[in-house]
Amino acid sequence: MAEKIALQGLSRMKFFPVTVNDTAAYATGTGFDLPNVQEMSQDADTSESKIYADDVIYLNMKSWNGLNTTITLAEMTLEMMSKLGFGIMDTDELKWNPQGENKEFAVSFCCLMANGKYRMYKMYSFTVNEIKESGKKTKGDSGDINTYQVIGTFTARKKDMLPGVVKDSAA
């Protein structure tokens, strides 16, 4: 029977500030954990160009431009908002900048597979475009929470045009 490798979990997300990303070099700074990750949804940004000959498609070229991504978190500290580029901490308060700085990060995370092993991801370039609160509502009798979303785009690093690497691991 084939080993079950369906993805069943998401954890250990870490962001590394990209310090250099050009055609000659790529480097990151010290990483930090992005805790309380609940979900990550992704939608490929692609473009397509068709060339016709003899009234049929002769060549169909599809380009991958990036991966539009939303990371949902159970909670987010003001310090984390600042690290992601959406304000500056001043003692115990955030001088909030809703525009953000469009900071670029490398991102690592893992997904638990049905076989108990992990699929490990290292993505080289993620630009944070927005931090969004899901809303605010009264507590009531439900156990619902108001989540945060980190919205951005994964793209290829400029040095080798690779978006990242993926590896299956026992740990």
N, C-alpha and C positions, 0 to 999 in steps of 0.2 A: 504494500500500500504506500502511496506517495506521502511524503511528509507534508503536514499542513502548515502553510506559511502565510495564511491570511493575517492581515494587520489588525490588532485588537487593542492597541494602546498608544499613548503619546506621552512622552516624559523627557526629563533632563534637558530642557531647552536652554541654550546658552548663546549669548550675543557677544561678538568680538568686534570692537570698533575697527573699521578698515582705515588704515593710515596711508597706504599707497595702493592705487589700482590704476595702472597705466600699461601700455604695451610692453614696457621693459621690466616692470617689477610689480609685486603684490606683497603686502604685509598687513598684519593686524596687530592691534594692541591687546592688552590683558582682557580676558573675557569676564562676563558676569552672568549669573543665573537669571533667567526670566521665569520666576516661580508661578505656580497656580495655573498652568496651562490646561485648558479644558478641551480645546478643539482647534484644528487648523483646516480651513477650507481654501481650495486653490482652483484657479481658472486660467488655463493657458491663453496667453496673448499671442495669436498667430496671424500671419497674413499669407495670402495665397495668390499666385499668379499663374494663369493658364495660357499656354501657347497652343494655338490650333493649327493643324495642317490637314488638308484633304477632308475638311469638315468634321474632324474628330480631334480630341485632345491629344496633342503630340507630346507635350511636356507639362507636368503639373508640379510647380515649385511651391513648397510650403516653407515659410520661415517662422522660426520660434523667436519671439521678441521678449519673452519673459513669462513669469508666472505670478498673476495677481493673487495676493494672499491675504486672508484675514485670520489672525490668531486671537482666539477668545480666551480671556483670563478671568478667573474667579474674582480676583482683586488686583489692585495696582497701587503701590505707594507713590507719594509725591516725588520721592527720590528717583524712582524708576521713570516717572514721566520726564524728569529732568535729564536723566541719562539717555533717554531716547530722543531728546532734542526738543521737548515741548515746554521749556521754561527753565528758569534758574532758581535753585534753592537759595533762600536767604533766611538763615537761622532755621526756623521751623515752618516756613511757608514757601509756597511755590509762586514765583512771579511767572504766571502762566502765559505761554505763547501758543495760541491755538493754530497759528500758521505752521509751526514746527520748523525745523532746520533741514529736513530731508536728509538726515544722517544715514550713512551707509554702514552696514554691519555684515560680518560673516555670521552664519547661524548654524549651530549643531543641535541635533535632537535625535531621539531614538523612538522607535515604535516596537512594542511587544508583538511577537508573532504567535500564532496558535500553537506552535511547537515549543514555546517557552524561550526561544532565542530572540535576539533583537536585530532589527534592521536599523543601522546607524547611518545618519545623514550628516554631511558637511556641505553646506551651501555657501558659496563664496561672496555673493553680493546681494544684500537685501536692503532696499531703501525704504525707510519708514516714512509714509506720507501723511498718516493721520492716527490719532488716538481718539477713540470714540467710547463714550459711556452708553450702555444700552438704554439708559433712561433712569428715572428715579420714580419710585412709587412707595406707597405706604406698605408697611410690613404685612398687615392683615394676618390671616391664619395660615398662609401658604409658607412653604420652605424655599420659595424662589429667592434668588439674589439678582442684583443688578450687575451684570458683567461688564468688562472692558474689552475693547477690540483694538488690536494693533494692526493697522492696514498698511500694506506696502507691496513691493514688487521684487521678486527674485529675478536677477538677470545674470548673464555670463560675466565673469571677470575678464578684463581687457587683455591680460597677458596671453592667455591661451584660448579664450572664448569658451571656456567650460563653466557651466553653472554650478557644478559641485561633484561630489563623489558619494556613492552609496555602498555600504558593506554589510553583509550578514555576519553576526557575531554571537557567541555563546553568552557573553556578559553585557 
